[in-house]
């Protein structure tokens, strides 16, 4: 670490002046969504009470496994659970009581304070695709992802107006060793964007690296007192918490960083085929996971997660955008709100191999369900393709464009004097038109949501311009955004300290691709 960086950290670092530094070129980013519309609630009070009662029965009678984690089992035993080997039986009411210390809303801080997001309440924070090992674009087709691809996605996320969050593993860069790639990914999020981001969860030591890199970026005291990372902790459904995910959770909870406790369920394979049965298992798993986070550190920020798909009973392949998945999302949102917890679900999910009509239909169903279902943190909001195996550059910008419609819908319908437009109706009268009236002239710029991608030209003009379809337009937009990208300003001492940390960590261990 440089002397300058060392002095900076000795002073506490991450002070208000440095955190308030703005990018040299700041691209327009919409504030996170604050809903002014009601949530859609599909379950009756009776159904909710049945699910909650059955989930408690499941925890007490069947229990959950905390595998290869004697420390977790010891914590549970001390808290009053019946621990038999790796099986933890949680007495009725204990998990819910422990969950009461989790905050109902928290701020995730970005290095640019203008990009901070509020997670919980009526907010909706949009984050990009997470996890695919493959990428696809029109020029190169489907291929294994590289670190260069990863950096491109981070830049596109930074440039996307309607995207509030830089995400985490926007693709899995397979050209970097497994035990080292998290360092490059975090460095990319920290330096190529100034939006909030996610930490690594693939091994507890990598979660610790994430915390230490954030201490360089924000300052140690700031990290310990504020949430600067969100991380995805998937449950091994059914009813199993492995030592890798729980080890990462333990690191983040101890350091006051947020964890999404998210059952990963393919209905009919990892949970019952029925909506209520699946929701019972989801609730039991979330209760156990969030309660454990509170055992590690009471008050640790958490998010109630639910990633649920249905299954094609002929092929066994997961399906997306189905009515049943939407019903589960709506129900999980109700359960999360009854617990007073932020809720994660949804995304631009689809099973299609290309950004085609199937992808559009399935994506739209899930995005709309997430908006109406009260989701607070939406992962996979743009770029997801082929059941999560592929991050698509074209679909990334197609989805990112459509996220603007969620902002518009969430704002609700105004009924003030200007919205009533009585003066316009009087001015135009019978048989006239509104194009030139005073009300239209005063409101036309903001009256309708505007796409930055779709083509609305007349056929003749569209044909003369090359008869380009939406995927072609999206490919052109990807190139244009990357050409216009300018890196947000970062204190050179911090940049140097991050680079030094990454270099030292990489040099301390041999490459491993397993």
C-alpha positions as CSV (number, residue, x, y, z in Angstrom):
1,X,0.0,0.0,0.0
2,X,1.3,3.5,-0.8
3,X,2.3,5.9,2.0
4,X,-0.5,8.2,0.9
5,X,-3.1,5.4,1.1
6,X,-1.7,4.3,4.5
7,X,-2.0,7.9,5.9
8,X,-5.5,8.1,4.5
9,X,-6.6,4.9,6.3
10,X,-4.9,6.0,9.5
11,X,-7.1,9.1,9.4
12,X,-10.2,6.9,9.2
13,X,-10.6,7.4,5.5
14,X,-13.8,7.6,3.6
15,X,-14.6,11.0,5.0
16,X,-17.5,13.1,3.9
17,X,-15.4,15.2,1.6
18,X,-13.9,12.3,-0.3
19,X,-17.2,10.3,-0.4
20,X,-18.9,13.4,-1.8
21,X,-16.5,13.7,-4.7
22,X,-18.4,13.5,-8.0
23,X,-17.4,11.9,-11.2
24,X,-15.7,14.1,-13.8
25,X,-18.5,13.1,-16.2
26,X,-21.7,12.0,-14.4
27,X,-24.3,10.2,-16.4
28,X,-27.9,10.6,-15.6
29,X,-29.1,7.9,-13.2
30,X,-32.7,7.8,-11.9
31,X,-33.2,7.6,-8.2
32,X,-34.3,4.2,-6.9
33,X,-38.1,3.7,-7.3
34,X,-40.5,4.7,-4.5
35,X,-43.8,3.1,-5.2
36,X,-46.9,5.3,-5.2
37,X,-49.1,2.3,-6.2
38,X,-50.6,-0.5,-4.0
39,X,-49.1,-3.9,-3.8
40,X,-51.0,-6.8,-5.3
41,X,-51.9,-9.4,-2.6
42,X,-53.0,-12.8,-3.8
43,X,-53.3,-14.6,-0.5
44,X,-56.1,-14.3,2.0
45,X,-55.4,-13.7,5.7
46,X,-56.4,-17.3,6.3
47,X,-53.9,-18.6,3.7
48,X,-51.1,-16.5,5.2
49,X,-51.8,-17.8,8.7
50,X,-51.8,-21.4,7.4
51,X,-48.4,-20.9,5.7
52,X,-46.9,-19.3,8.8
53,X,-48.2,-22.1,11.0
54,X,-47.0,-24.8,8.7
55,X,-43.6,-23.2,8.4
56,X,-43.2,-23.2,12.1
57,X,-44.2,-26.9,12.3
58,X,-41.7,-27.7,9.6
59,X,-38.9,-26.0,11.5
60,X,-39.8,-27.7,14.7
61,X,-40.6,-31.2,13.6
62,X,-38.5,-31.7,10.4
63,X,-35.8,-29.2,11.1
64,X,-33.0,-27.8,8.9
65,X,-29.5,-28.9,8.2
66,X,-26.5,-26.7,8.9
67,X,-23.8,-28.9,7.3
68,X,-20.1,-28.9,8.1
69,X,-20.7,-26.0,10.5
70,X,-20.4,-27.0,14.2
71,X,-20.1,-23.3,15.1
72,X,-23.6,-22.6,13.7
73,X,-25.0,-25.7,15.5
74,X,-23.5,-24.5,18.7
75,X,-25.0,-21.0,18.3
76,X,-28.4,-22.6,17.7
77,X,-28.1,-24.9,20.7
78,X,-27.2,-21.9,22.9
79,X,-30.3,-20.1,21.5
80,X,-32.6,-22.9,22.5
81,X,-32.8,-25.1,19.5
82,X,-32.8,-28.9,19.6
83,X,-29.6,-29.9,17.7
84,X,-29.1,-33.5,16.6
85,X,-25.9,-33.8,14.7
86,X,-26.2,-31.3,11.8
87,X,-30.0,-31.2,12.0
88,X,-31.4,-28.2,13.9
89,X,-35.0,-28.3,15.2
90,X,-36.1,-24.8,15.9
91,X,-38.9,-24.5,18.5
92,X,-42.1,-22.8,17.4
93,X,-41.7,-19.0,17.6
94,X,-37.9,-18.9,18.2
95,X,-36.8,-18.1,14.7
96,X,-39.4,-15.4,14.2
97,X,-38.5,-13.9,17.6
98,X,-34.8,-13.8,16.5
99,X,-35.8,-12.1,13.2
100,X,-37.3,-9.2,15.1
101,X,-33.9,-7.5,15.5
102,X,-33.4,-7.3,11.7
103,X,-34.0,-3.8,10.3
104,X,-37.1,-3.2,8.1
105,X,-35.2,-0.7,5.9
106,X,-31.5,0.2,5.4
107,X,-29.3,2.4,3.2
108,X,-26.7,0.8,1.0
109,X,-24.1,3.4,0.5
110,X,-22.3,4.0,-2.8
111,X,-19.0,5.7,-3.2
112,X,-20.9,8.5,-4.8
113,X,-23.6,9.5,-2.2
114,X,-26.0,10.5,-5.0
115,X,-26.2,6.8,-5.9
116,X,-27.1,5.6,-2.4
117,X,-30.1,3.3,-2.3
118,X,-32.8,2.6,0.3
119,X,-33.8,-1.0,0.5
120,X,-37.1,-1.7,2.2
121,X,-40.5,0.0,2.7
122,X,-42.0,1.1,-0.7
123,X,-38.6,1.3,-2.5
124,X,-37.5,-0.8,-5.5
125,X,-33.8,-1.1,-6.3
126,X,-32.9,-2.5,-9.7
127,X,-29.6,-4.6,-10.1
128,X,-28.4,-6.5,-13.2
129,X,-28.0,-10.2,-14.0
130,X,-25.9,-12.3,-11.7
131,X,-23.9,-15.5,-12.2
132,X,-24.0,-16.7,-15.8
133,X,-20.8,-18.5,-17.0
134,X,-21.6,-17.6,-20.7
135,X,-22.1,-14.4,-22.6
136,X,-23.7,-13.7,-25.9
137,X,-23.7,-10.9,-28.4
138,X,-24.4,-10.6,-32.1
139,X,-20.8,-10.4,-33.1
140,X,-19.3,-13.3,-31.1
141,X,-22.3,-15.5,-30.4
142,X,-22.4,-17.7,-27.3
143,X,-19.1,-18.2,-25.5
144,X,-17.5,-18.5,-22.1
145,X,-17.3,-15.1,-20.3
146,X,-14.0,-13.3,-19.8
147,X,-12.9,-10.5,-17.5
148,X,-13.1,-8.1,-20.5
149,X,-16.8,-9.0,-20.9
150,X,-17.3,-8.4,-17.2
151,X,-15.8,-4.9,-17.3
152,X,-18.1,-4.1,-20.3
153,X,-21.2,-5.1,-18.4
154,X,-20.1,-2.9,-15.4
155,X,-19.6,0.0,-17.8
156,X,-23.1,-0.6,-19.3
157,X,-24.6,-0.8,-15.9
158,X,-23.0,2.5,-14.9
159,X,-24.3,4.1,-18.1
160,X,-27.8,2.8,-17.7
161,X,-30.2,5.5,-16.5
162,X,-32.8,3.2,-14.9
163,X,-30.4,0.8,-13.2
164,X,-29.6,1.8,-9.6
165,X,-27.1,-0.9,-8.7
166,X,-23.9,-2.3,-10.2
167,X,-24.7,-5.8,-9.1
168,X,-22.2,-8.6,-8.4
169,X,-21.1,-11.4,-10.7
170,X,-22.7,-10.0,-13.8
171,X,-21.0,-12.8,-15.6
172,X,-18.4,-15.4,-14.5
173,X,-15.0,-14.5,-15.9
174,X,-13.7,-17.9,-16.7
175,X,-10.3,-16.7,-17.9
176,X,-9.3,-15.7,-14.4
177,X,-8.5,-18.4,-11.7
178,X,-11.5,-19.2,-9.5
179,X,-9.7,-18.3,-6.3
180,X,-8.7,-14.9,-7.7
181,X,-11.5,-13.6,-10.0
182,X,-13.5,-12.1,-7.1
183,X,-10.7,-9.6,-6.6
184,X,-10.8,-8.4,-10.3
185,X,-14.6,-8.3,-10.2
186,X,-14.7,-6.2,-7.1
187,X,-12.0,-3.9,-8.3
188,X,-14.1,-3.4,-11.5
189,X,-17.2,-2.5,-9.6
190,X,-15.3,-0.1,-7.4
191,X,-13.4,1.7,-10.1
192,X,-15.5,1.5,-13.3
193,X,-18.7,2.6,-11.6
194,X,-19.8,4.7,-8.6
195,X,-23.1,2.8,-8.0
196,X,-23.5,0.4,-5.1
197,X,-22.4,-3.2,-5.6
198,X,-22.4,-6.7,-4.2
199,X,-19.7,-8.7,-2.4
200,X,-18.3,-12.2,-3.1
201,X,-19.9,-15.3,-1.5
202,X,-18.1,-18.2,-3.2
203,X,-15.9,-18.8,-0.1
204,X,-15.8,-17.1,3.3
205,X,-12.2,-15.8,2.8
206,X,-13.5,-14.1,-0.4
207,X,-16.2,-12.4,1.6
208,X,-13.5,-11.2,4.0
209,X,-11.5,-9.9,1.0
210,X,-14.6,-8.0,-0.1
211,X,-14.9,-6.3,3.3
212,X,-11.2,-5.4,3.3
213,X,-11.4,-3.9,-0.2
214,X,-14.4,-1.9,1.0
215,X,-12.4,-0.6,3.9
216,X,-9.9,0.8,1.4
217,X,-12.6,2.3,-0.7
218,X,-14.8,3.8,2.1
219,X,-12.6,3.7,5.2
220,X,-12.8,1.0,8.0
221,X,-14.9,3.0,10.4
222,X,-17.4,3.9,7.8
223,X,-17.8,0.2,6.7
224,X,-18.3,-1.0,10.3
225,X,-21.0,1.7,10.9
226,X,-22.7,1.6,7.5
227,X,-23.9,-0.9,4.9
228,X,-21.8,-0.7,1.7
229,X,-22.4,-4.1,0.3
230,X,-25.2,-6.5,-0.4
231,X,-24.5,-10.2,-0.9
232,X,-26.5,-13.2,-2.2
233,X,-26.7,-16.1,0.2
234,X,-28.6,-18.9,-1.5
235,X,-30.2,-21.7,0.5
236,X,-29.5,-25.2,-0.7
237,X,-33.2,-26.1,-0.9
238,X,-34.7,-28.1,0.5
239,X,-33.9,-27.1,4.0
240,X,-30.1,-27.1,3.9
241,X,-27.6,-24.4,4.7
242,X,-24.1,-25.2,3.6
243,X,-20.9,-24.1,5.2
244,X,-19.7,-22.0,2.3
245,X,-22.8,-19.8,2.1
246,X,-23.1,-19.6,5.9
247,X,-19.4,-18.8,6.2
248,X,-19.9,-15.9,3.9
249,X,-23.0,-14.8,5.7
250,X,-21.1,-14.9,9.0
251,X,-18.4,-12.6,7.6
252,X,-20.9,-10.1,6.3
253,X,-23.2,-10.1,9.3
254,X,-20.2,-9.6,11.7
255,X,-19.2,-6.6,9.6
256,X,-22.7,-5.0,9.3
257,X,-23.1,-5.8,5.6
258,X,-26.4,-6.9,4.1
259,X,-27.2,-10.5,3.1
260,X,-30.1,-11.7,0.9
261,X,-31.3,-15.0,2.4
262,X,-32.7,-16.6,-0.8
263,X,-34.1,-20.1,-1.2
264,X,-33.2,-21.2,-4.8
265,X,-36.2,-23.3,-5.8
266,X,-37.3,-25.0,-8.9
267,X,-40.8,-26.0,-8.1
268,X,-41.5,-29.7,-8.4
269,X,-37.8,-30.5,-7.9
270,X,-36.6,-28.6,-4.8
271,X,-40.1,-27.8,-3.4
272,X,-43.6,-29.0,-3.7
273,X,-45.5,-28.4,-7.0
274,X,-48.2,-26.3,-5.2
275,X,-48.0,-22.6,-4.5
276,X,-48.9,-22.9,-0.8
277,X,-46.5,-25.8,-0.2
278,X,-43.6,-24.0,-1.9
279,X,-44.3,-20.8,0.1
280,X,-44.3,-22.8,3.3
281,X,-40.8,-24.1,2.5
282,X,-39.6,-20.7,1.4
283,X,-40.8,-19.1,4.6
284,X,-39.2,-21.8,6.8
285,X,-35.9,-21.5,5.0
286,X,-35.9,-17.7,5.2
287,X,-36.9,-17.7,8.9
288,X,-34.0,-20.0,9.7
289,X,-31.4,-18.1,7.6
290,X,-32.4,-14.7,8.8
291,X,-32.6,-15.9,12.4
292,X,-29.1,-17.3,12.1
293,X,-27.8,-13.9,10.8
294,X,-29.3,-12.3,13.9
295,X,-27.6,-14.9,16.1
296,X,-24.3,-13.9,14.5
297,X,-25.0,-10.1,15.0
298,X,-28.3,-8.8,16.2
299,X,-29.4,-6.0,13.9
300,X,-27.4,-7.2,10.9
301,X,-29.2,-6.0,7.7
302,X,-30.9,-8.8,5.7
303,X,-33.3,-9.2,2.8
304,X,-36.1,-11.8,2.6
305,X,-35.3,-13.5,-0.7
306,X,-37.4,-15.8,-2.9
307,X,-36.1,-17.1,-6.3
308,X,-38.6,-19.5,-7.5
309,X,-39.2,-21.0,-11.0
310,X,-41.6,-23.7,-12.2
311,X,-40.4,-26.8,-14.1
312,X,-41.2,-28.3,-17.5
313,X,-42.4,-31.7,-16.4
314,X,-41.5,-33.2,-19.8
315,X,-37.8,-32.1,-19.9
316,X,-37.1,-31.1,-16.3
317,X,-35.9,-27.7,-17.5
318,X,-36.8,-24.6,-15.4
319,X,-39.5,-22.3,-16.8
320,X,-39.9,-18.6,-16.3
321,X,-42.6,-16.0,-16.5
322,X,-45.2,-18.5,-15.6
323,X,-48.4,-17.7,-13.6
324,X,-47.4,-20.0,-10.8
325,X,-44.0,-18.3,-10.3
326,X,-45.9,-14.9,-10.2
327,X,-48.3,-16.2,-7.6
328,X,-45.4,-17.4,-5.4
329,X,-43.7,-14.0,-5.8
330,X,-46.8,-12.2,-4.7
331,X,-47.3,-14.5,-1.8
332,X,-43.7,-14.3,-0.7
333,X,-44.0,-10.5,-0.7
334,X,-46.9,-10.6,1.6
335,X,-45.0,-12.9,4.0
336,X,-42.0,-10.6,3.9
337,X,-44.1,-7.5,4.7
338,X,-45.8,-9.3,7.6
339,X,-42.3,-9.9,9.0
340,X,-41.4,-6.2,8.4
341,X,-38.4,-7.2,6.2
342,X,-37.1,-6.0,2.8
343,X,-38.0,-8.4,0.0
344,X,-36.0,-9.7,-3.0
345,X,-37.4,-11.4,-6.0
346,X,-38.1,-11.0,-9.7
347,X,-35.9,-9.9,-12.5
348,X,-35.8,-10.1,-16.3
349,X,-36.0,-13.9,-16.2
350,X,-36.5,-16.0,-19.3
351,X,-35.6,-19.4,-20.7
352,X,-35.1,-18.3,-24.2
353,X,-31.8,-18.8,-26.0
354,X,-32.0,-15.4,-27.8
355,X,-33.4,-12.0,-27.0
356,X,-36.6,-12.8,-29.0
357,X,-40.3,-12.8,-28.4
358,X,-40.2,-15.6,-25.9
359,X,-37.6,-13.7,-23.9
360,X,-39.7,-10.6,-24.1
361,X,-42.9,-12.3,-22.9
362,X,-41.3,-14.1,-20.0
363,X,-39.2,-11.1,-18.9
364,X,-42.3,-8.8,-19.0
365,X,-44.4,-11.1,-16.9
366,X,-41.7,-11.3,-14.2
367,X,-40.8,-7.6,-14.2
368,X,-44.5,-6.7,-13.8
369,X,-45.0,-9.2,-11.1
370,X,-42.0,-7.8,-9.2
371,X,-43.3,-4.3,-9.4
372,X,-46.8,-5.2,-8.3
373,X,-45.6,-7.7,-5.7
374,X,-43.7,-5.2,-3.6
375,X,-40.1,-6.3,-4.4
376,X,-37.5,-4.0,-2.8
377,X,-34.4,-5.4,-4.4
378,X,-34.6,-6.9,-7.9
379,X,-31.6,-8.9,-9.0
380,X,-31.3,-10.0,-12.6
381,X,-33.2,-6.9,-13.7
382,X,-31.4,-6.8,-17.1
383,X,-29.3,-9.1,-19.2
384,X,-30.5,-12.6,-18.2
385,X,-30.9,-15.2,-20.9
386,X,-31.2,-19.0,-21.3
387,X,-32.3,-19.7,-17.7
388,X,-29.5,-17.8,-16.2
389,X,-26.7,-19.5,-18.1
390,X,-26.0,-16.5,-20.4
391,X,-25.5,-12.8,-19.9
392,X,-26.5,-11.1,-23.1
393,X,-25.2,-7.7,-24.1
394,X,-28.1,-7.0,-26.4
395,X,-30.7,-8.1,-23.8
396,X,-28.9,-6.1,-21.1
397,X,-29.7,-2.8,-22.9
398,X,-33.1,-3.9,-24.1
399,X,-34.1,-4.7,-20.5
400,X,-32.4,-1.6,-19.1
401,X,-34.5,0.5,-21.4
402,X,-37.7,-1.2,-20.3
403,X,-36.9,-0.6,-16.7
404,X,-37.9,2.9,-17.3
405,X,-41.5,1.8,-17.6
406,X,-41.4,0.4,-14.0
407,X,-40.4,3.9,-12.8
408,X,-43.3,5.4,-14.7
409,X,-45.8,2.8,-13.5
410,X,-44.6,3.0,-9.9
411,X,-45.2,6.8,-9.8
412,X,-49.0,6.2,-10.0
413,X,-51.6,8.6,-11.5
414,X,-51.7,12.2,-10.5
415,X,-55.0,14.0,-10.1
416,X,-53.9,17.5,-9.4
417,X,-55.1,20.6,-11.4
418,X,-52.6,20.1,-14.1
419,X,-53.4,16.4,-14.5
420,X,-57.1,17.2,-14.7
421,X,-56.4,19.2,-17.9
422,X,-59.7,21.1,-17.8
423,X,-58.2,24.2,-19.3
424,X,-56.9,22.1,-22.3
425,X,-60.4,20.5,-22.8
426,X,-62.0,24.0,-22.7
427,X,-59.4,25.4,-25.1
428,X,-59.7,22.7,-27.7
429,X,-63.4,22.1,-27.6
430,X,-65.4,19.8,-29.9
431,X,-63.7,18.7,-33.1
432,X,-60.3,20.3,-32.4
433,X,-56.9,18.7,-31.5
434,X,-54.5,19.0,-28.6
435,X,-51.2,19.2,-30.4
436,X,-50.8,22.9,-30.2
437,X,-52.8,23.8,-27.1
438,X,-51.1,25.4,-24.1
439,X,-51.4,22.3,-21.8
440,X,-49.7,20.1,-24.4
441,X,-46.9,22.6,-25.0
442,X,-46.3,22.8,-21.2
443,X,-46.3,19.0,-20.6
444,X,-45.2,17.2,-23.7
445,X,-41.6,16.7,-22.7
446,X,-42.5,14.6,-19.7
447,X,-46.0,13.4,-20.5
448,X,-45.0,10.0,-21.9
449,X,-42.2,7.6,-21.1
450,X,-39.7,7.6,-23.9
451,X,-37.7,4.6,-25.1
452,X,-34.0,5.0,-25.9
453,X,-34.0,1.9,-28.1
454,X,-37.2,1.1,-30.0
455,X,-38.0,2.3,-33.5
456,X,-41.2,4.1,-34.0
457,X,-40.5,5.5,-37.5
458,X,-42.9,5.0,-40.4
459,X,-42.3,1.8,-42.5
460,X,-40.7,3.7,-45.4
461,X,-38.2,5.5,-43.1
462,X,-37.4,2.4,-41.2
463,X,-36.8,0.5,-44.4
464,X,-34.5,3.1,-45.8
465,X,-32.5,3.1,-42.5
466,X,-31.7,-0.6,-43.0
467,X,-34.8,-2.3,-41.7
468,X,-33.1,-3.0,-38.4
469,X,-34.8,-5.3,-35.8
470,X,-34.6,-4.7,-32.1
471,X,-31.6,-6.9,-31.5
472,X,-29.7,-5.0,-34.1
473,X,-30.6,-1.7,-32.6
474,X,-29.6,-3.1,-29.2
475,X,-26.2,-4.1,-30.5
476,X,-25.6,-0.6,-31.9
477,X,-26.6,0.9,-28.5
478,X,-24.2,-1.4,-26.7
479,X,-21.4,-0.1,-28.9
480,X,-22.5,3.5,-28.5
481,X,-22.7,3.4,-24.7
482,X,-19.2,1.8,-24.5
483,X,-17.8,4.4,-26.8
484,X,-19.3,7.2,-24.7
485,X,-18.2,5.7,-21.4
486,X,-16.0,7.8,-19.1
487,X,-14.7,6.4,-15.9
488,X,-16.0,8.1,-12.7
489,X,-13.3,10.0,-10.8
490,X,-11.6,8.2,-7.9
491,X,-9.0,9.4,-5.4
492,X,-5.7,8.2,-6.9
493,X,-4.5,7.0,-3.5
494,X,-7.5,4.8,-3.1
495,X,-7.1,3.5,-6.7
496,X,-3.5,2.7,-6.0
497,X,-4.3,1.0,-2.7
498,X,-7.0,-1.2,-4.3
499,X,-4.6,-2.2,-7.1
500,X,-2.0,-3.0,-4.5
501,X,-4.3,-5.1,-2.4
502,X,-5.4,-7.1,-5.5
503,X,-1.8,-7.7,-6.6
504,X,-0.7,-8.8,-3.1
505,X,-3.6,-11.2,-2.7
506,X,-3.1,-12.8,-6.1
507,X,0.6,-13.2,-5.5
508,X,0.0,-14.9,-2.2
509,X,-1.6,-18.1,-3.7
510,X,-1.3,-20.3,-6.7
511,X,-4.0,-20.3,-9.4
512,X,-6.9,-22.7,-8.8
513,X,-9.6,-23.4,-11.4
514,X,-11.7,-25.6,-9.1
